Amino acid sequence: MTRPPTAAQRRVIDAADPVTGRLKGSESQLAALVQRGLAFRHPRPPHDHFLTPAGHRIRDAEPEPAAPEAPGPSTAGVFTARVGGEEDLPAAGPSRIREVHSAWQGLLELRRMTNPDGATDRPCAWERTHLVQAAALALEAAGHRPAGRDTEGYRVRATPQPEAVAVRGPDSGALHACAATLERSGWQTGEHTDPRTRARYLLASPRRV
């Protein structure tokens, strides 16, 4: 691609579903994005359009502020998996459960569409560029409780390693349960000891095969 997308095309890209990359727009807008390699038309009905990896890179091109140790709640209207440690989040209820289930099903569909062999049992390219959110979604979708301001639970954080996140839990039982969930979701995990605090934690990375 030699030219940046037009303002109208950028609005369509920015409005894509944050997990699946599903697009909404006029036929001409969508066709133009396909022509430029920023979107593709799904071959099966209802033939929706989705961002390609290049399209995802365009949408994520603006630098994001560094995530604080305890991130705040998600922006209204945009789904964000709970990584643990957020401030002032309401208790999980039926609405949140539906949102998480929908996001997880959307992620499985994204795996099916973007993994070369259509596999849904291992992470896709989007997850490898959004490690913390992807691991947190797998945990939340499986029913694990994220840590709150005054409650114990899992915490997912970035690490200096290029394709790994750290997952901490309140005790060894919770940590082992998180490891089992992540492994079922296509991640590989190993348990380590923090040299400073001596606390046990998981190092998790997306499985490639």
N, C-alpha and C positions, 0 to 999 in steps of 0.2 A: 504494500500500500504506500503510495507516494504522497497522497493528499490527506489531510485530516478530514474527518466526517463533517458534514455541514451542521449548522446549529440545529436544524430539524432532526437530522439523523442522530445527533448527540443526545437530544432529548429522548428519543426512542431508546437508545442504548442505556441511558441513565435510569430509565423507568423499567428496565428489565427486572424480572424476578431475581432477588438477590441470591437465591440458592440455585434454581434450575436454569436461569438465564432466559426464561420464556419472554418473548417480545410481543408487544401490542403496537400496532400502527397501521397505516394505510398499506394497500397492496404495493403501491409504487415505492413507498419508503422501505418496506421489507425487502422487496426485490432489489433495490439499490444496495442494501446492506449485504445481501447474498452475493451480489455481483462483486462487491469489494472484499469478500472473504471475511466479513465481520459477523455474519449470521448464516444459518443453514435452515432449510425447510425439511421438517421431519417427513420421512417417506410414508408413514402410516397416518391414517385419519386420526384426528381432524387436521393434519398437516400444519401444525403450529410451527412457528419460527423460533429459533433459539440462538443465543450468542455462541460464536465459535471461541476457542481460546484467545484468538486475536481480538475479538470483540470484548471479552472479559478484560483483557489488558487495557483496552481503550477506556473502559468504564473505571478501572482502578488506577488510571494514570495519575490522577491528582494525588499528591502526597497526603497521607493521613497523619494526624498528630499521634505521637507515641502513646501507646495505651498505658494508663496508670496501673499501679499494682492492684487496685480495686476499681475496676471500670464501673461507670455509671450505667443506668438503665438504657435500654435500646431507644433509638429515635422513634418517635411515633410513626406508625405505618410501615416500619421496616423490621422484619423479624431478625432477632439476634439471639443465638443460643446463649444460655447463661453459663459463664465460665467460672463462676464462684467468686464471692467477695464483693458483689455489687451492693450498692447502698440503696436502701429504701425501696426494695422491690416487693410488690404484693405477694401474698402466698399463692402458690400454684392452685389453679382452679380448673374447671372444665374447659374454659376458653383457652387457657394456656396449653392444656393437654392437647386440644385439637390443633392448635398452631404448631406445636412441636411434632405431632404425628404427621401433619401435612408437609412440614419442612423435611422430615426424614424420608417420607415417600418421594418427595420431589428430588431429594439427593440420590436416592436409589435409581430413579429414572434418569437422572443426569449421568450416573455411572453407566447405565445401560447404553445410553446414547453416545457417550464420549470415550469409553474404554474401547480399545481397538477390537477386542473380542466380545464386546457387549456384556462383560462380566459385571455383576452387581455385588460380588463378595469381596471386592477390594476397592480402595479409594481411587478417585479419578483426579485429573489434573487440577480441577478447581480446589479440591481438598488439599492438594500439595502446596497451593499458594495461599491457603487460609487454614493453616494447621490448627490453631487454637479453636477457631469457631467449629471446624469439622469434628475435632475430638470432643468438644463440649456438646455438640448436637448429638453425637452417638451416645454419650452418657445420659444426657437429659431425656432422649427418646426412649432409652431403656428403663427409665424410672428412677435413676440415681438423683439424689438431692444435692443441688449446689450449695456451697457455703453461703450464708447470709451475714449480715453485720453482726448478729448475735446468735447465729445457729451454725452448727458444724455441717460439713459436707465436702464435696470434692472442689478442688481448685485446679484449673488448667492454665498454664502459663507458657509463654515462649521460652526458648533456650538459645544459647549461642550456637548450638548445632543447627545446620541448615534444614534438616527434615525431621525434627524431633520436638516434642512438647513434654513438659513436666506435669505430672498429675499427682496431686497430694490429696490425702484423705485423712479423716480424723483418727483412724485406727487401722490395724493390719487387715481386719476383716473387710472393711470398706475398700481398702486399696486392692485387695485380691478380687473383690467383686468388680471393681472398675477395670482391672486388667482383663478379666474374663469377658466383659462386655466389649471392650476395645478389640480384643482378639477375634471375637465373633463378627465384629464389624469391619474386619480387614486390616487391623493394625497389628504390629508386633510390639511387644512390651518387654521391659526388663526392670527388675526392682533394684534400686540403688540406695545408698546412704549418704545424706548430706554431710559433708566433712565438718561443717561448722556446728550444726544443730544435732547431728546424729539421727535426724528423723528420716524415716524411710519414704521413698517416693518412686513413682513410675517414670520411666523414660519411654515414650511411645512414638512410633514413626509409622507412616503408611506402608503397608506391604505392597511390593511390586509384582510378585508372582503368586 
